[in-house]
């Protein structure tokens, strides 16, 4: 007679193993709840947020993300240059853990030395004589400097304007037809120049309510108009708006951003956005002599933390090259700025044709500045009309 067997499988689990599994499960749950509680109880500035994730991902080159995509879709690997070296993930992890970039010796002491952040930028295209010791920088003025009323030499400004008008520009062969396609504004509106300020010799005091960098922007617009390109100049005093709203100087870009957005909404013809600034460097770094005439040198600044970085960089590089061809030595180059101590965007995420230009330094005269404004307009007009030809639709074929 055969013994009856149950069709069901019976699994015998030792009591000791069952206890271990239960203890591990309980400990695991406790760890999860503890971790979640710790994260949610942190102060807002220490919590994981989109900004902190953005900070971490900024340490990864764009090529890294393309390579990650290529693991799943090999089509993305075709976008990677074959001659380029593979990303060193060990160096990347070392940089994230120590904030030291093995390829940049400045990062070793940069976080320890006060003021070293002034040199924490990247030279994309170096102009004549440009290196990491003389890159453009801006110094925020004390509140009392911003509020002070200083005397300015309007005679020198009028003289420079009159002398510059003597230079004839041939009538343009093409125009924008009354459309204003360039928007010029000044985030640091009151940046001024010592030669125009009576009795002022301290570069930290080179600020004025009316005689300032806005005159350079107005001259640039005037020169663009002479070359057939319609331009609009912002009349907003950003510093005055900051004081009115109780905002700090470092928030100037937030304020000027509103101005740009408003202009974009009001005038849909605007294609290019130029923020004119004044460098804090002294004369030997910001002046060049071309054919026996002094010019205020210019520098193109690109924010390294904006989504339209590549297009903005392309625009700045082409303008630099045109200036180099027409006015050798006028451009100090193209500089990338990002990270702590700087804005990193400069409103350039609003358009793929947005740039910041430092025109001259604290010691330059308006005669030199106006010459440079004319040179900028000369280079920009050549770039603009060439771009219009490229973007123009091809003529229809005759049948």
VENZI-V937836 format. One record per residue. RES is the residue in one small letter. SS is DSSP state (2 for helix, 1 for strand, 0 for the rest). OMEGA is omega in degrees with one decimal (* if undefined). NEAR is the number of other ideal C-beta (glycine too) atoms within 10 Angstrom. Layout:
RES,SS,OMEGA,NEAR + RES,SS,OMEGA,NEAR
//
This chain:
x,0,-178.0,3 + x,0,177.2,4 + x,0,179.1,4 + x,0,179.1,5 + x,0,179.4,6 + x,0,179.8,6 + x,0,-177.6,4 + x,0,178.8,5 + x,0,179.3,5 + x,0,179.7,5 + x,0,179.9,4 + x,0,-179.7,4 + x,0,178.9,8 + x,0,-178.6,8 + x,2,-179.0,7 + x,2,179.3,7 + x,2,179.3,9 + x,2,178.3,10 + x,2,179.6,10 + x,2,-179.5,11 + x,2,-179.1,10 + x,2,179.4,10 + x,2,178.7,10 + x,2,179.0,10 + x,2,179.3,10 + x,2,178.9,10 + x,2,178.1,10 + x,2,177.7,10 + x,2,179.7,10 + x,2,179.3,10 + x,2,179.3,10 + x,2,-179.5,10 + x,2,178.5,10 + x,2,179.9,10 + x,2,179.5,10 + x,2,179.1,10 + x,2,179.5,10 + x,2,-178.8,9 + x,2,-176.8,11 + x,2,-179.1,8 + x,0,178.7,9 + x,0,173.2,11 + x,0,-175.9,6 + x,2,-176.9,6 + x,2,-178.9,8 + x,2,-178.7,10 + x,0,175.5,12 + x,0,-178.1,10 + x,0,179.4,11 + x,2,-179.8,7 + x,2,179.5,9 + x,2,176.2,12 + x,2,177.6,10 + x,2,179.4,10 + x,2,-179.1,13 + x,2,-177.1,10 + x,2,177.4,10 + x,0,178.9,13 + x,0,-178.5,13 + x,0,175.4,15 + x,0,178.5,12 + x,2,-179.4,9 + x,2,-179.2,15 + x,2,-178.1,13 + x,2,177.5,12 + x,2,177.9,14 + x,2,177.8,16 + x,2,177.7,11 + x,2,-176.8,13 + x,2,176.2,15 + x,2,-179.6,9 + x,2,-179.1,8 + x,0,-173.9,8 + x,2,178.4,9 + x,2,-178.3,9 + x,2,-178.4,15 + x,2,178.7,13 + x,2,-179.8,9 + x,2,-177.2,11 + x,0,177.6,13 + x,0,-176.0,7 + x,0,-176.0,6 + x,0,-176.4,5 + x,0,179.6,9 + x,0,178.6,7 + x,0,-178.9,8 + x,0,177.0,13 + x,0,-177.3,12 + x,2,177.5,10 + x,2,177.5,9 + x,2,179.3,12 + x,2,178.4,16 + x,2,177.7,11 + x,2,179.8,14 + x,2,-179.8,18 + x,2,-176.5,12 + x,2,-173.4,8 + x,2,-174.3,11 + x,0,177.9,12 + x,0,178.3,16 + x,0,-178.4,16 + x,0,-178.8,14 + x,0,-177.8,8 + x,0,-178.0,13 + x,0,-179.4,10 + x,2,-176.4,14 + x,2,-178.5,16 + x,2,-178.0,13 + x,2,-173.4,10 + x,2,-177.1,19 + x,0,-176.6,12 + x,0,-175.8,7 + x,0,177.8,10 + x,0,178.0,5 + x,0,-177.8,8 + x,2,179.6,14 + x,2,177.8,15 + x,2,-177.1,15 + x,2,-176.4,15 + x,0,177.3,19 + x,1,-176.4,22 + x,1,177.5,15 + x,1,178.7,15 + x,1,175.5,16 + x,1,-177.0,18 + x,1,172.4,16 + x,0,-178.7,22 + x,0,177.2,13 + x,0,-177.6,13 + x,0,173.5,20 + x,0,-173.8,10 + x,0,178.9,14 + x,0,-176.4,7 + x,0,178.1,16 + x,0,179.2,24 + x,0,173.9,27 + x,0,-179.8,18 + x,0,177.8,18 + x,0,-179.7,12 + x,0,-178.8,13 + x,0,172.9,19 + x,0,-177.7,13 + x,2,-178.4,11 + x,2,177.4,8 + x,2,-179.9,15 + x,2,-176.4,16 + x,2,-175.8,11 + x,0,176.0,13 + x,0,-178.0,7 + x,0,176.3,17 + x,0,178.4,11 + x,1,-179.2,19 + x,0,178.6,14 + x,2,179.5,11 + x,2,179.3,9 + x,2,179.6,18 + x,2,179.5,19 + x,2,178.8,11 + x,2,179.1,14 + x,2,-179.2,21 + x,2,-179.3,16 + x,2,-179.4,9 + x,2,-178.7,13 + x,2,-179.2,18 + x,2,-179.8,10 + x,0,179.1,6 + x,0,-176.4,11 + x,0,175.2,7 + x,0,-179.6,13 + x,0,178.0,7 + x,0,-177.3,9 + x,0,177.5,14 + x,0,177.2,8 + x,0,-178.5,12 + x,0,176.9,13 + x,0,174.5,20 + x,0,179.1,9 + x,0,178.6,7 + x,0,175.1,13 + x,1,-172.6,19 + x,1,-179.5,19 + x,1,177.7,24 + x,1,-178.4,25 + x,1,179.3,22 + x,1,-173.8,22 + x,0,-178.8,29 + x,0,176.6,25 + x,0,-168.5,21 + x,0,-169.8,29 + x,0,174.1,22 + x,1,-175.1,27 + x,0,-173.8,24 + x,0,-174.2,30 + x,2,-179.0,18 + x,2,-179.1,20 + x,2,-177.0,24 + x,1,-177.5,22 + x,0,174.6,10 + x,0,-179.7,7 + x,0,179.2,20 + x,0,-179.6,9 + x,0,-178.3,10 + x,2,178.4,15 + x,2,-179.7,13 + x,2,-176.9,19 + x,0,178.1,26 + x,1,179.1,23 + x,0,-174.6,22 + x,0,-175.8,17 + x,0,-180.0,13 + x,0,-171.3,20 + x,0,-174.5,24 + x,0,178.8,24 + x,2,178.0,23 + x,2,177.6,22 + x,2,177.7,28 + x,2,178.2,24 + x,2,178.8,19 + x,2,177.8,26 + x,2,178.6,27 + x,2,179.2,22 + x,2,-179.6,18 + x,2,176.3,23 + x,2,178.3,27 + x,2,178.6,18 + x,2,-178.4,18 + x,0,173.5,22 + x,0,-177.0,16 + x,0,-179.9,24 + x,1,-178.0,18 + x,1,177.5,24 + x,1,-179.6,17 + x,1,178.3,19 + x,0,177.8,21 + x,0,-176.1,11 + x,0,174.5,17 + x,0,-174.7,17 + x,2,-179.9,24 + x,2,178.6,24 + x,2,178.9,14 + x,2,177.4,16 + x,2,179.8,20 + x,2,-178.7,14 + x,2,-176.5,10 + x,2,178.9,9 + x,0,-179.0,7 + x,0,-178.5,15 + x,0,-178.0,10 + x,2,-178.4,16 + x,2,178.5,12 + x,2,-177.7,15 + x,2,-179.2,20 + x,2,174.4,20 + x,2,-179.7,15 + x,2,-179.5,19 + x,2,177.3,23 + x,2,178.3,17 + x,2,179.1,13 + x,2,-179.4,19 + x,2,-179.9,22 + x,2,178.6,12 + x,2,179.2,12 + x,2,179.1,17 + x,2,179.0,14 + x,2,-177.5,9 + x,2,-176.2,9 + x,0,-177.6,14 + x,0,177.0,8 + x,0,-177.5,14 + x,0,-179.3,21 + x,0,-175.8,17 + x,1,-176.6,21 + x,1,-173.9,22 + x,1,177.6,23 + x,1,-176.6,24 + x,1,179.2,29 + x,1,173.5,23 + x,0,-179.7,27 + x,0,178.4,25 + x,0,178.7,18 + x,0,-179.8,23 + x,0,-166.6,15 + x,2,-174.3,17 + x,2,179.0,10 + x,2,-171.2,19 + x,2,-178.1,27 + x,1,177.1,19 + x,1,178.3,22 + x,1,-179.4,9 + x,1,-178.1,14 + x,0,176.7,7 + x,0,-178.1,5 + x,1,-179.3,10 + x,1,176.1,15 + x,1,171.2,25 + x,1,-176.9,29 + x,0,-178.9,29 + x,1,177.3,30 + x,1,179.7,26 + x,1,-178.2,26 + x,1,179.1,25 + x,1,177.4,27 + x,1,-177.1,24 + x,0,-176.4,20 + x,0,178.3,19 + x,0,-172.3,22 + x,0,-177.9,12 + x,0,-176.1,18 + x,2,-173.9,19 + x,2,-179.7,11 + x,2,178.8,15 + x,2,178.1,26 + x,2,179.0,20 + x,2,178.4,13 + x,2,-178.8,23 + x,2,-178.7,26 + x,2,-179.8,16 + x,2,176.7,17 + x,2,176.7,22 + x,2,-178.5,23 + x,2,177.9,15 + x,2,177.0,20 + x,2,-179.1,24 + x,2,179.7,17 + x,2,-175.5,10 + x,2,-176.1,13 + x,0,-175.0,22 + x,0,177.5,13 + x,0,-178.4,15 + x,0,-179.0,22 + x,1,176.9,29 + x,1,176.8,28 + x,1,179.7,23 + x,1,-175.2,26 + x,1,174.5,24 + x,1,178.1,19 + x,1,175.7,22 + x,0,177.9,20 + x,0,-177.7,15 + x,0,176.4,10 + x,0,177.8,16 + x,0,-177.0,21 + x,0,176.1,20 + x,0,179.3,18 + x,0,-179.7,20 + x,0,179.0,26 + x,0,-176.8,23 + x,2,174.9,30 + x,2,-179.7,17 + x,2,-177.2,17 + x,0,176.4,20 + x,0,177.1,18 + x,0,-179.2,21 + x,1,179.4,25 + x,1,173.2,23 + x,1,-178.6,25 + x,1,171.8,23 + x,1,-179.0,27 + x,1,178.5,26 + x,0,178.2,28 + x,0,-173.7,24 + x,0,-175.0,26 + x,0,-176.3,19 + x,0,178.2,27 + x,0,179.3,21 + x,2,174.1,26 + x,2,179.3,20 + x,2,-179.2,24 + x,2,-179.2,26 + x,2,175.5,26 + x,2,-179.8,24 + x,2,176.9,29 + x,2,177.3,29 + x,2,178.6,22 + x,2,177.2,22 + x,2,179.3,26 + x,2,178.6,24 + x,2,-179.8,18 + x,2,-177.8,23 + x,2,-179.3,25 + x,2,177.4,20 + x,2,178.1,16 + x,2,-174.5,15 + x,2,-176.4,21 + x,2,175.1,16 + x,2,178.3,12 + x,2,178.7,15 + x,2,177.7,14 + x,2,-179.0,7 + x,2,-176.1,6 + x,2,-177.8,7 + x,0,179.8,8 + x,0,179.4,5 + x,0,179.6,5 + x,0,-178.7,6 + x,0,179.6,6 + x,0,177.3,5 + x,0,179.2,4 + x,0,*,3
//
